[in-house]
């Protein structure tokens, strides 16, 4: 397979930022693309638009349709290399480079090959003191260049694989949104209470509420054992992030007191005001785990309330408004204490209805996990195809 330097088959152009002091440069019909707009493979629009005057009188450039955009200066280069294809003429800022293909190179093929070279390019960025890489490195990157018809064939194959991956991601997003719609369908908006659920109760009457272990406390004199513990970062909105679970040395008495059990609702005590009520139901994702003091454990009375229903109620606008009224707020940070959480007014629809909701949500979660595994397999195949193309094996 013939290889060439990327700079031999593309022309590289930069961009710039028109002066914000000149309103005549802004609000036109030309998309002005910056790294925040590089979230899609095909680029039709941007958050900001500029005018023809900005193109003529500033350092930005008009980039033709079917050009390749690549971010070469941004903190995002720690993790990924954003690449996209322009599907209409656009302008770009100084953190992006545009690659305009020569007649012997196909834009879609070159874009896929450049994305396949991501591990190489990110090493260039990490070798610098700031998150950027040299355009000279980009020009010298060796890529396979089969005949134009073969480039089209490879690009079409990769486009189909990419389309399947994106469809699976969309399915996962749709499945993820169903539980919230199901909650509103079955119970209505708790603020309006259209079901006229006349049973309400303070949370402390239908659940045991406990705080967790304090890091940096005075350790007990008895023997200690190392155990994993949930921190605030692990508890997301109706989800867990267990990629980084810390450990702590605790006594057997502490472990027994703070150990989580399946069905416990774990809630963060605060953070950004819009994060109040953030929490999820623990389902024994780890064999043994305790929780820190910035997380509340809510262990419900199963004869009164279902923990998953409570999770959605607490995280609804009804719950958030209660916590915002009750919380202590300082400089953009809000927090609740155990007493405030204990007084949370729980709407109590029939338990059978709560359990039906929980059953349906759990069934959707199984579908979501299956779709996630299928998407991972598709992404692995797509990545493999790209790397094969980069090594001239497609």
C-alpha positions as CSV (number, residue, x, y, z in Angstrom):
1,X,0.0,0.0,0.0
2,X,1.3,3.4,-1.0
3,X,1.7,5.9,1.9
4,X,2.0,9.6,1.7
5,X,2.5,12.5,4.0
6,X,-0.9,14.0,4.9
7,X,0.4,17.5,3.9
8,X,1.0,16.2,0.4
9,X,-2.7,15.6,-0.2
10,X,-4.4,18.4,1.8
11,X,-4.0,22.1,2.3
12,X,-4.1,23.2,5.9
13,X,-5.8,26.5,6.8
14,X,-6.3,28.1,10.2
15,X,-8.8,30.5,11.6
16,X,-9.3,33.2,14.1
17,X,-11.8,35.1,16.3
18,X,-13.4,38.3,14.8
19,X,-13.4,41.3,17.2
20,X,-16.2,41.1,19.7
21,X,-16.1,44.9,19.7
22,X,-17.5,45.0,16.2
23,X,-21.1,44.0,16.2
24,X,-21.2,44.1,12.5
25,X,-19.0,40.9,12.5
26,X,-21.6,38.9,14.5
27,X,-25.1,37.5,14.0
28,X,-24.7,36.7,10.3
29,X,-25.4,33.4,8.4
30,X,-22.0,31.9,8.4
31,X,-21.4,29.3,11.2
32,X,-18.3,30.1,13.2
33,X,-17.0,26.8,14.5
34,X,-15.1,26.4,17.7
35,X,-14.2,23.3,19.7
36,X,-17.5,23.3,21.5
37,X,-19.2,22.7,18.1
38,X,-17.1,19.7,17.3
39,X,-19.4,17.1,18.8
40,X,-20.8,15.8,15.5
41,X,-19.1,14.0,12.6
42,X,-21.0,16.2,10.0
43,X,-20.9,19.9,10.7
44,X,-23.8,22.0,9.4
45,X,-24.0,24.7,12.1
46,X,-22.4,26.3,15.1
47,X,-23.5,28.1,18.3
48,X,-22.2,31.4,16.9
49,X,-22.5,32.9,13.4
50,X,-20.6,35.7,11.8
51,X,-21.0,37.9,8.7
52,X,-19.2,38.3,5.4
53,X,-17.6,41.4,6.8
54,X,-15.9,39.3,9.5
55,X,-14.5,37.0,6.8
56,X,-13.1,39.9,4.9
57,X,-11.8,42.0,7.8
58,X,-10.6,39.5,10.4
59,X,-8.2,36.6,10.8
60,X,-10.8,33.9,10.3
61,X,-11.3,32.1,7.0
62,X,-14.2,30.8,5.0
63,X,-13.7,27.0,4.8
64,X,-15.4,25.3,1.8
65,X,-17.9,22.4,2.0
66,X,-16.4,18.9,2.4
67,X,-13.4,20.1,4.3
68,X,-12.0,18.2,7.4
69,X,-11.9,20.1,10.7
70,X,-9.6,19.0,13.5
71,X,-9.1,20.5,16.9
72,X,-5.4,21.1,17.5
73,X,-5.6,23.3,20.7
74,X,-8.0,22.4,23.5
75,X,-8.1,20.7,26.9
76,X,-10.2,18.0,25.3
77,X,-7.0,16.7,23.6
78,X,-6.3,15.0,26.9
79,X,-8.9,12.4,26.0
80,X,-10.0,12.6,22.4
81,X,-9.3,14.1,19.0
82,X,-12.4,15.9,17.6
83,X,-12.6,15.5,13.8
84,X,-15.6,16.6,11.6
85,X,-16.6,17.2,8.0
86,X,-18.1,20.5,6.9
87,X,-21.3,20.0,5.0
88,X,-21.6,23.7,4.2
89,X,-19.1,26.6,4.1
90,X,-18.1,27.6,7.6
91,X,-15.6,29.8,9.4
92,X,-13.3,28.5,12.2
93,X,-11.6,29.8,15.3
94,X,-7.9,29.7,16.1
95,X,-8.1,26.3,17.9
96,X,-9.1,24.4,14.8
97,X,-7.4,23.6,11.6
98,X,-9.2,22.9,8.3
99,X,-7.8,20.3,5.9
100,X,-8.9,20.9,2.3
101,X,-8.4,17.9,0.1
102,X,-6.6,17.8,-3.2
103,X,-8.3,16.0,-6.2
104,X,-6.6,12.7,-5.5
105,X,-7.9,12.5,-1.9
106,X,-11.5,11.9,-0.7
107,X,-12.6,14.0,2.3
108,X,-14.6,11.3,4.0
109,X,-11.7,8.8,3.7
110,X,-9.1,11.3,5.0
111,X,-11.4,12.2,7.9
112,X,-11.7,8.6,8.9
113,X,-8.0,8.0,8.5
114,X,-7.2,11.0,10.7
115,X,-9.6,9.9,13.4
116,X,-8.0,6.4,13.3
117,X,-4.6,8.2,13.9
118,X,-6.0,9.6,17.2
119,X,-3.6,7.6,19.5
120,X,-0.6,9.0,17.5
121,X,-1.9,12.6,17.5
122,X,-2.8,12.6,21.2
123,X,0.8,11.7,22.0
124,X,1.9,14.8,20.2
125,X,-0.5,16.9,22.4
126,X,0.6,15.3,25.6
127,X,4.3,15.9,24.8
128,X,3.7,19.7,25.1
129,X,3.2,21.9,28.1
130,X,-0.2,23.0,26.8
131,X,-2.9,21.0,25.2
132,X,-2.0,21.4,21.5
133,X,0.0,19.8,18.7
134,X,2.1,21.1,15.9
135,X,0.6,21.5,12.4
136,X,4.0,20.4,11.1
137,X,3.4,17.0,12.8
138,X,0.0,16.8,11.1
139,X,1.6,17.6,7.7
140,X,4.2,14.8,8.2
141,X,1.7,12.1,9.3
142,X,2.0,9.1,7.0
143,X,-1.3,7.8,5.8
144,X,-2.2,5.0,3.3
145,X,-3.6,6.4,0.0
146,X,-5.2,3.9,-2.3
147,X,-6.8,4.9,-5.6
148,X,-9.7,7.3,-5.3
149,X,-12.4,4.7,-6.1
150,X,-10.9,2.5,-3.3
151,X,-11.0,5.5,-0.9
152,X,-14.7,6.0,-1.7
153,X,-15.4,2.3,-1.0
154,X,-13.5,2.4,2.3
155,X,-15.2,5.6,3.4
156,X,-18.7,4.2,2.5
157,X,-18.0,1.1,4.6
158,X,-16.8,3.2,7.6
159,X,-19.8,5.5,7.2
160,X,-22.2,2.6,7.4
161,X,-20.5,1.2,10.5
162,X,-20.5,4.7,12.1
163,X,-24.2,5.2,11.3
164,X,-25.1,1.9,13.0
165,X,-23.1,2.9,16.1
166,X,-24.9,6.3,16.2
167,X,-28.3,4.7,15.9
168,X,-27.5,2.3,18.8
169,X,-26.4,5.3,20.9
170,X,-29.7,7.1,20.0
171,X,-31.7,4.0,21.1
172,X,-29.8,3.9,24.4
173,X,-30.6,7.6,24.9
174,X,-34.3,7.0,24.2
175,X,-34.5,4.0,26.5
176,X,-32.8,6.1,29.2
177,X,-35.5,8.8,28.9
178,X,-38.5,6.4,29.2
179,X,-38.5,6.0,33.0
180,X,-39.1,9.7,33.6
181,X,-42.0,9.7,31.2
182,X,-43.3,6.5,32.8
183,X,-43.2,8.2,36.2
184,X,-45.2,11.1,35.0
185,X,-47.7,8.9,33.2
186,X,-48.3,6.7,36.3
187,X,-48.2,9.3,39.0
188,X,-48.5,12.6,37.3
189,X,-46.5,15.7,38.2
190,X,-46.1,15.5,42.0
191,X,-46.3,19.2,42.3
192,X,-49.9,19.2,40.9
193,X,-50.7,15.7,42.4
194,X,-53.4,15.0,39.7
195,X,-53.9,11.5,41.3
196,X,-55.0,13.3,44.5
197,X,-52.8,11.0,46.6
198,X,-54.0,12.1,50.0
199,X,-51.4,10.1,51.9
200,X,-48.3,12.0,52.7
201,X,-45.7,11.3,55.3
202,X,-42.4,12.7,56.5
203,X,-39.6,10.6,55.1
204,X,-38.4,9.6,58.5
205,X,-41.7,7.9,59.2
206,X,-41.3,5.5,56.3
207,X,-37.5,5.1,56.1
208,X,-34.4,4.9,58.3
209,X,-32.0,7.7,57.4
210,X,-28.3,7.5,58.2
211,X,-25.1,9.4,57.5
212,X,-21.8,7.7,56.7
213,X,-18.3,7.4,57.8
214,X,-16.1,10.5,58.2
215,X,-12.8,10.5,56.5
216,X,-10.1,11.9,58.8
217,X,-12.1,11.0,62.0
218,X,-10.3,9.8,65.1
219,X,-9.9,6.1,64.3
220,X,-11.2,3.6,66.9
221,X,-8.6,1.6,68.9
222,X,-10.0,-1.8,67.7
223,X,-8.6,-3.6,64.6
224,X,-9.3,-2.0,61.3
225,X,-10.0,-3.4,57.9
226,X,-9.8,-1.8,54.4
227,X,-13.1,-1.6,52.7
228,X,-14.4,0.3,49.6
229,X,-16.6,3.3,50.3
230,X,-19.0,5.4,48.2
231,X,-18.0,9.1,47.8
232,X,-20.1,11.9,46.2
233,X,-18.4,11.4,42.8
234,X,-19.7,7.8,42.7
235,X,-23.4,8.8,43.2
236,X,-24.9,10.3,40.0
237,X,-28.5,11.2,39.1
238,X,-30.2,7.7,39.1
239,X,-26.9,6.1,38.3
240,X,-23.6,5.0,39.8
241,X,-20.1,5.7,38.6
242,X,-17.9,3.0,40.0
243,X,-14.9,3.6,37.8
244,X,-12.9,5.0,40.7
245,X,-14.0,3.6,44.1
246,X,-11.8,4.7,47.1
247,X,-11.1,2.6,50.2
248,X,-10.9,3.4,53.9
249,X,-9.8,1.6,57.0
250,X,-12.7,1.0,59.4
251,X,-13.5,-1.1,62.4
252,X,-15.9,-4.0,62.1
253,X,-18.5,-2.0,64.1
254,X,-18.2,0.9,61.6
255,X,-18.4,-1.5,58.7
256,X,-21.6,-3.0,60.1
257,X,-23.1,0.4,60.8
258,X,-22.4,2.0,57.4
259,X,-22.6,-1.1,55.1
260,X,-25.0,-0.6,52.2
261,X,-27.7,-3.2,51.5
262,X,-29.5,-3.8,48.2
263,X,-32.5,-1.4,48.0
264,X,-30.8,1.4,49.9
265,X,-31.4,4.8,48.3
266,X,-28.1,6.8,48.5
267,X,-28.5,10.6,48.2
268,X,-25.8,13.3,48.1
269,X,-26.1,16.0,50.8
270,X,-25.3,18.8,48.4
271,X,-23.2,20.6,45.8
272,X,-24.6,22.7,42.9
273,X,-28.1,23.8,43.8
274,X,-29.6,22.0,40.8
275,X,-27.9,18.8,42.0
276,X,-30.0,18.6,45.3
277,X,-31.8,15.3,45.5
278,X,-29.2,13.5,43.3
279,X,-29.1,9.9,44.1
280,X,-29.7,6.3,43.1
281,X,-30.7,2.9,44.4
282,X,-27.9,0.6,45.5
283,X,-28.3,-2.9,44.0
284,X,-25.2,-4.7,45.5
285,X,-23.0,-3.6,42.6
286,X,-20.0,-4.4,44.9
287,X,-19.9,-7.4,47.3
288,X,-19.2,-5.0,50.3
289,X,-19.2,-1.2,50.5
290,X,-19.9,1.5,53.1
291,X,-20.6,5.2,52.4
292,X,-19.0,8.5,53.5
293,X,-20.7,11.2,55.6
294,X,-21.5,13.4,52.6
295,X,-24.0,10.7,51.4
296,X,-27.2,9.9,53.1
297,X,-28.4,6.3,53.2
298,X,-32.2,6.0,53.1
299,X,-33.4,2.4,54.0
300,X,-37.1,2.3,53.3
301,X,-39.9,0.4,55.0
302,X,-40.8,-1.9,52.2
303,X,-44.4,-2.1,53.4
304,X,-44.9,1.6,52.9
305,X,-42.7,2.7,49.9
306,X,-40.7,1.4,47.0
307,X,-37.1,2.8,46.9
308,X,-37.1,3.3,43.2
309,X,-40.3,5.3,43.3
310,X,-38.8,7.4,46.1
311,X,-35.7,7.9,44.0
312,X,-37.8,9.5,41.2
313,X,-39.9,11.5,43.6
314,X,-36.9,13.0,45.4
315,X,-35.2,13.8,42.1
316,X,-38.4,15.4,40.6
317,X,-39.1,19.1,40.5
318,X,-41.3,18.5,43.5
319,X,-38.3,17.2,45.4
320,X,-35.8,19.7,44.1
321,X,-38.1,22.6,45.1
322,X,-38.4,21.3,48.6
323,X,-34.6,20.9,49.0
324,X,-34.0,24.4,47.5
325,X,-36.4,25.9,50.1
326,X,-34.8,24.0,52.9
327,X,-31.1,23.9,52.0
328,X,-28.3,26.0,53.3
329,X,-26.8,28.0,50.4
330,X,-23.4,29.7,50.2
331,X,-21.6,31.0,47.1
332,X,-23.4,28.7,44.7
333,X,-23.2,25.6,46.9
334,X,-26.3,24.2,48.6
335,X,-26.5,21.4,51.2
336,X,-29.1,19.7,53.2
337,X,-28.8,18.1,56.6
338,X,-30.4,15.0,58.1
339,X,-33.2,16.9,59.8
340,X,-34.3,18.6,56.5
341,X,-34.2,15.3,54.6
342,X,-36.2,13.6,57.4
343,X,-39.0,16.2,57.0
344,X,-39.3,15.6,53.2
345,X,-43.0,15.2,52.5
346,X,-43.4,11.9,50.7
347,X,-46.5,11.4,48.5
348,X,-47.7,7.8,49.0
349,X,-49.7,6.4,46.1
350,X,-50.8,2.8,46.5
351,X,-47.8,0.5,47.1
352,X,-48.9,-1.8,44.3
353,X,-48.7,1.1,41.8
354,X,-45.2,2.0,43.1
355,X,-44.0,-1.6,42.7
356,X,-45.5,-1.8,39.2
357,X,-43.5,1.3,38.3
358,X,-40.3,-0.2,39.8
359,X,-40.8,-3.5,37.9
360,X,-41.2,-1.6,34.6
361,X,-38.1,0.5,35.2
362,X,-36.0,-2.5,36.1
363,X,-37.1,-4.2,32.9
364,X,-36.1,-1.1,30.9
365,X,-32.7,-1.1,32.7
366,X,-32.1,-4.7,31.5
367,X,-32.9,-3.6,27.9
368,X,-30.6,-0.6,28.4
369,X,-27.7,-2.8,29.6
370,X,-28.2,-5.2,26.6
371,X,-28.3,-2.2,24.2
372,X,-25.1,-0.9,25.9
373,X,-23.3,-4.2,25.4
374,X,-24.3,-4.3,21.8
375,X,-23.1,-0.7,21.3
376,X,-19.8,-1.5,22.9
377,X,-19.4,-4.4,20.4
378,X,-20.3,-2.2,17.5
379,X,-17.9,0.6,18.6
380,X,-15.1,-2.0,19.0
381,X,-15.8,-3.3,15.4
382,X,-16.0,0.3,14.1
383,X,-12.7,1.2,15.8
384,X,-11.1,-2.0,14.4
385,X,-12.2,-1.1,10.9
386,X,-10.8,2.3,11.2
387,X,-7.4,1.0,12.4
388,X,-7.4,-1.5,9.5
389,X,-8.0,1.3,7.1
390,X,-5.2,3.3,8.6
391,X,-2.8,0.3,8.3
392,X,-3.9,-0.3,4.7
393,X,-5.8,-3.6,5.4
394,X,-9.3,-2.7,4.2
